[in-house]
Each structure stands twice: as structure tokens, then as C-alpha cells.
């Protein structure tokens, strides 16, 4: 049989880092990142061996330490706008100093809280709970119900219904046209008439989308050397003809 024990030794990853720094009497402004990273990872591996769940905050700090360690091993340091070398540990040190500052006053705040609790009475808890239960009791609400409250509730329901009905809705409609389908349509029309003006296709189906698909289909047929095109009379008008018949002429 196996059992699992969870011991909250440290409240967070920064608490663990401060413990290593204070234990080894390290300078927080000049952290030996190699030593701290190894100690931190060893602690996480120890937690995993004891089947203790590792919080995501510890994993994030471990990844940050390894990233800083890899940056310090690179031969090319990063420079700021003034040309000064940027210490990869700067941001970590800043967070540690802030965490240490807040942690230093936690004990004092806890003592103040305990002193205040011992001085102030917490009141009649049973009376407060009873009062709260009466406020949310359905039967007590129905006792104070009148026609005006019903009308106000009905008005709010109608307003919400009207807002819901007038909400903008985006509807996607699939066009009943395809390039391949319009190519077949154009070739079928050329079988009936060897030479057709593009305006004829517009007159047969004046829908803007149909005109665009027909034009794209004609362009593809031109690229495939199935049809040829002649500039016709009129504004933006042209004639199309099957390439075989055009070559015969």
C-alpha cells in the first residue's frame, strides 16, 4: 500500500529562492545563477519523487532560471539602448527584492490582525445568518409582492427580449455557383452558338455574383486554350469563341 503526503514547505517559488539565498549567505544582487538553478531543480525532483504535486508557479520559475542560465552562457551579451550590457538576472533580482519587502511585513500584519480580532467582537453570527436567509427567502419576497413590482419585472423582461431580438446576426450564404460549374455552362452555351458576346451571359443571369463567376470561368478557359476572345463593340464587351472553330476560320 502507498500513501501520499503533501507538505506546504514553501508558500511559493520566490520563498524557496530566498531560502537558498539566506541558507548559503549569498548576495541577492549578485546571485550565482548556476548554483541557485541546481538547488531549485533538485528540490523539484525531490518533490516529484515524494509524489508531491508541483505547482505551475514552481515550473515557471524553473524555466525562467534555466533561460537566465543559458543566456549567461552565451558569448554575445545583450546591450541596452546606451550600449551597456544587460544582466539577465536583473528582472529576477527585482522580483525577489519586492517579494522580500512584502514578506518582511507579513508577520507584523498578522500580529496586528490577531490583536484586532481579539479586541473587536464578531457580533451575533446566528442573527446575521438568519437575517440573510430571510432576505433570500422566496416566501418572504412573495409577501411584499405588489402590482407595481410585477409590472417592473414584466417591463424588464420585455426590454431584454427586444434587445435579444434586435441583436445583429451574421448569416453566411453559400453561393450556388462554382468555377468548374460555370466553365461547363460556358462550354455548353458555345455548343449552341459558336460565338457569344459576354453581354449575353450578363442578360441571361444579371446577378452580380453570377457575372463574376462567369468571367472567372472564361478566364480559366482562356488559360487552358479552350476558347479565344475578340474585342467587340460597346463598352466593356467582348466575344468568346471555341478555339477549334476560330482556328478553322
Secondary structure, DSSP 8 states (H G I E B T S, - for coil): ----------SSHHHHHHHHHHHTT--TTS--HHHHHHHHHHHHHHHHHTT----HHHHHHHHHHHHHHHHHHSSS--B-TTS-B--TTHHHHHHHHHHHHHHHHHHHHHHHHHHHHHHS----HHHHHHHHHHHT-HHHHHHT--HHHHHHHHHHHHHHHHHHHTS--------S--HHHHHHHHHHHHHH-SEEEHHHHHHH---HHHHHHHHHHHHHHHHTTSEEEEE-SSTT-EEEEEHHHHHH-
